[in-house]
């Protein structure tokens, strides 16, 4: 009997330790969140607009993102302006900018932090709106899709 107890005791302790370890609360995965805003969303010619990207990882404010870049363009335009922005405070990265041409514009915040990338996009208007882009996509995005479609057609997919 003693021999059986000595043999079973380590096995039972191992099972108990395993059961306790499984009861620990597993941490939920965190995600890189970016809240992009334009203030005001509708401005007049040469009126300054403040663009802000509020960057969080779970509940943590990200003050040390690897890169935050704003890509701005007027609807239907081929040229896209890309501006690297720095951290202001409390996880907010901002840019003040004015525009000398009326129309509908788009901005994408390209944010890389914590080995993740997030690219929110919003629309804003200067003066009178211009014709929006088809499906709200940029010319560069359409070019990439056309290139992928051509590649798929050549490969028979």
N, C-alpha and C positions, 0 to 999 in steps of 0.2 A: 504494500500500500504506500509506504513511504517513497519507494522508488518511483511509483506512478505519479505521486504528488510532485516530486522533484522534476520529473520529466514534463509534466503538464504545466507547471507554474510559469516557466518562461514563455510558453505558447500563449497562455491566458493573458499574461502581462502584455505581450506583443499585440494581441487582438484588442485589448483595452486601450492601448496607446493609439492604435490605428483608428478606432472608433472615435476617440476624443479629437484626434486631428481632423477628421472629416466633419466634425461639428463646427469647426471654426468658420466664421462668415467669410465667404469668398468676396474679394473686392470687385466691384463692378468695373468694367472697362471704362476708361475716360476717353473723351473725344475732344478734338480741337474745334471749338465753336468760334465763329466770327460773325459779329453783328455789324453790318455796314450801313451807314446813314449819310445822307446829304442834307445840310441845313443852310438855306431852305431848299426844298425839292424843286421849286419853281423860282427862278431868279431872273432879273433883268440883265441886259447887256452890261458888261464890266462890273457887275455886282459880285462881291466876294462870296463864295460858297465854302463852307467847312465840311470836309469829308472826314468821317471818323470810322475806324475799324476797332471795335471792342473785342479783344482776343482773350478767350478763356480756355482752360484745359480742365474739364470737370468744374470745380468751384474755384479753382486757382486763376488769378489774373496773370496773364502771360506778359511779363515785362522784358523778356529776353528772347524774343522770336528770332529765329535764324534769318528770316527775310520777310519784309512786308513791302509789297510793291503795288501801287495803284496803276491800273491800265485804263486810260480814258480815251474815248473817241466819240465823234459826232456820228449820228446815224448815217449809214450808207458810205462812210468815209473809209478809204483804204488805209490811211495812216492812223496808228494808235500810239498815243504818248504813254510812256511808262516812267513812273516816278517812284524812286525808293523813298520810303518814309520811315521816320524814327519814332521811338516810343516817347509819348508825352508823360502820361501818368496813369496809374490804375489800370494798366492793360490796354490803354487807348493809344492808337497810332493815328495821327491826323495830318491833314493837308488843307491849307487855305488857298483857293484858286479862283480866278475870275476868267470869263470867256468873252471874246469879242465878236462871236458869230452866233446868231439865234439858231435854235433848233433843239431837237431831241438828242440827248447824249446818254452814254452808258459808261459805267465804271465797274471794273472788277478788282477786288482786293485779292491779290495773290499772297497768301500767308503760309509760311513754312515754320513750324515749331513742333518740338517734341516728336520728331520723326514723322510728322503728318503734314498734309497740305490741304488747304481749304480755299475755295475760290467763289465767294458770293458775288452776285452781280445785281446792280440796281440801275434804274433809269431816272434821269432828271431832265428838266427842261429849262432852256435859256430863252426868254422872250416868248415868241410863238413857236409851237412844236413843229418839227419837220416830219416827213414820212418815216414811220418807225421801220426798223429792219424786219425782214421776213422772219417770223417765229421768234423775234427778239434775239437772233443770233448775230454775232459779229461776222464781218467779212472773213477774218482769219479763221474762224470756226468753220464757215462754209467751205473755204478753200481746203481745210484739212479733211472735211467730210467728202468733198469731191475727189480728193486725192485717194482717200481710202476706198471709195466706190470704184474708181478706175483700177486700183490695185486688185480689188476683189474680182472685177470683171475679167482682168487679164489672167488671174489664177483659177478662174472657173468657179468661184464661190458665189 
